[in-house]
Amino acid sequence: MTADHALPLPPGLVAVTGDEGAGKTRLLRRLAEQAAPSSLWLDLALPGQDALAAQQVWDGLRQTCPLWDTQLLAQLVEALGLQPHLAKQLFMLSTGSRRKVALVGLLASGARLTCLDQPFAALDAASARVIRDFLADVADHPARTWVVADYEADPRLPWRRQIALG
């Protein structure tokens, strides 16, 4: 399936599923490009940003996101236990903590279309639950869309649409 065939996306929670190499990441990038500037996709590994601290990453994102939600950012930082890591450069963080920094930025962005590529990978169970609870809370949002790409759609989430690739 191509981005053209995936559109239009409904508001709320959309799953994109498929095996390794099925094109999930490629589809997310295309969707974000087509919906720009009201969309946001971010490589959760934050490549090329090793020297930055979490707040610097978020400051950079906030500059491009006019609907940035500072209160949500603070809530997610607390819920994901990121406070002890805020002053650390990204290269000092574990893979899971680094991905949490990126996820917090994506979720707080306020983007009309937010693309999340395997958001639960490398997260501890408590952090995965925080992200899952957030997604469940926004699943019926009337104006925003969260597209979650993974190998399979989490059965605990109330998906508005599922797109299977491959």
C-alpha positions in Angstrom: 0.0 0.0 0.0 1.3 3.5 -0.8 0.7 6.7 1.1 -1.8 7.7 -1.6 -3.8 4.6 -0.9 -3.7 5.2 2.9 -5.2 8.7 2.6 -7.4 10.1 3.8 -6.6 9.1 7.3 -9.3 9.4 10.0 -8.7 11.4 13.1 -7.7 9.3 16.1 -5.5 6.2 16.2 -4.4 4.4 13.1 -2.2 1.3 13.0 0.2 0.5 10.2 1.4 -3.1 10.4 3.8 -5.4 8.6 6.8 -7.5 8.7 10.4 -6.2 8.6 11.0 -4.6 5.3 7.3 -4.2 4.5 7.6 -0.4 4.2 6.2 0.8 7.5 8.8 3.5 8.0 8.7 4.5 4.3 4.9 4.9 4.5 5.2 7.0 7.7 7.7 9.3 6.1 5.5 9.7 3.0 2.4 10.4 5.0 4.3 13.1 7.0 5.7 14.6 3.8 2.2 14.8 2.2 0.6 16.3 5.3 3.5 18.8 6.0 3.6 21.3 7.7 0.9 20.0 10.0 2.6 16.6 10.5 5.6 15.3 12.5 7.7 12.2 12.0 10.9 11.7 13.9 13.5 8.9 13.9 13.2 7.8 17.5 16.9 7.0 17.7 17.5 10.8 17.2 20.5 10.2 14.9 23.0 13.1 14.7 21.8 14.6 18.0 24.2 12.9 20.4 25.6 16.1 21.8 22.2 17.5 22.7 20.4 17.2 26.0 16.7 16.3 26.1 15.5 19.9 26.6 17.6 21.0 23.6 15.8 18.4 21.4 12.4 19.6 22.6 13.4 23.2 22.1 14.3 22.5 18.5 11.0 20.7 18.0 9.0 23.4 19.7 10.3 25.9 17.2 8.6 24.0 14.3 5.4 23.1 16.2 3.1 26.0 16.8 0.7 23.9 18.9 3.4 22.6 21.3 1.9 21.5 24.6 4.3 22.4 27.4 2.0 21.0 30.1 1.8 17.6 28.3 5.6 17.6 28.0 6.0 18.1 31.7 3.4 15.3 32.5 5.1 12.9 30.1 8.6 13.7 31.5 7.3 12.8 35.0 5.3 9.8 33.9 8.3 8.3 32.0 10.8 9.1 34.7 13.0 11.3 32.6 13.8 13.9 35.2 17.2 12.5 36.2 18.3 12.4 32.6 17.3 15.9 31.4 20.8 17.5 31.6 22.5 14.5 30.1 23.6 14.5 26.5 21.8 11.9 24.4 24.9 9.8 23.9 24.8 9.2 27.7 21.3 7.7 27.6 20.2 4.1 27.1 18.4 3.3 23.9 15.1 3.3 25.8 15.6 6.7 27.5 16.7 8.2 24.2 13.6 6.9 22.5 11.5 8.3 25.4 13.0 11.7 24.7 11.9 11.5 21.1 8.4 10.1 22.0 7.8 13.0 24.5 8.7 15.4 21.7 6.3 13.8 19.3 3.4 13.5 21.7 3.8 17.1 22.9 4.2 18.5 19.4 0.5 19.2 18.8 0.9 18.2 15.2 -2.3 17.3 13.4 -0.6 14.1 12.1 1.9 12.4 14.3 3.7 9.4 13.0 5.2 6.9 15.6 7.5 4.2 14.3 7.6 1.3 16.7 7.0 3.4 19.8 7.2 0.5 22.2 10.6 -0.8 21.1 13.3 -0.7 23.8 10.9 0.7 26.4 10.5 -0.9 29.8 7.0 -2.2 30.7 6.1 0.9 32.8 7.0 3.3 30.0 5.3 1.2 27.4 2.1 1.4 29.5 2.4 5.2 29.8 2.6 5.5 26.0 -0.2 3.0 25.5 -2.4 4.8 28.0 -1.7 8.1 26.2 -2.6 6.6 22.8 -5.8 5.1 24.3 -6.8 8.5 25.7 -6.4 10.2 22.3 -7.8 7.4 20.2 -11.1 9.3 19.6 -9.6 12.7 19.1 -11.8 14.6 16.6 -9.0 16.5 14.8 -5.6 14.9 15.4 -4.3 11.6 14.0 -1.6 9.4 15.5 -0.3 6.8 13.1 1.5 3.9 14.9 3.7 1.6 12.8 4.7 -1.8 14.3 4.7 -5.5 13.4 1.2 -5.9 14.7 -1.6 -3.6 16.1 -1.7 -3.7 19.9 -5.0 -5.4 20.7 -5.4 -3.3 23.8 -5.7 -0.1 21.8 -9.0 1.1 20.2 -7.8 1.6 16.6 -9.9 3.7 14.2 -8.2 2.1 11.2 -5.6 -0.6 10.5 -3.5 -0.6 7.4 -1.6 -3.9 6.8 1.4 -3.8 4.5 3.1 -6.7 2.8 
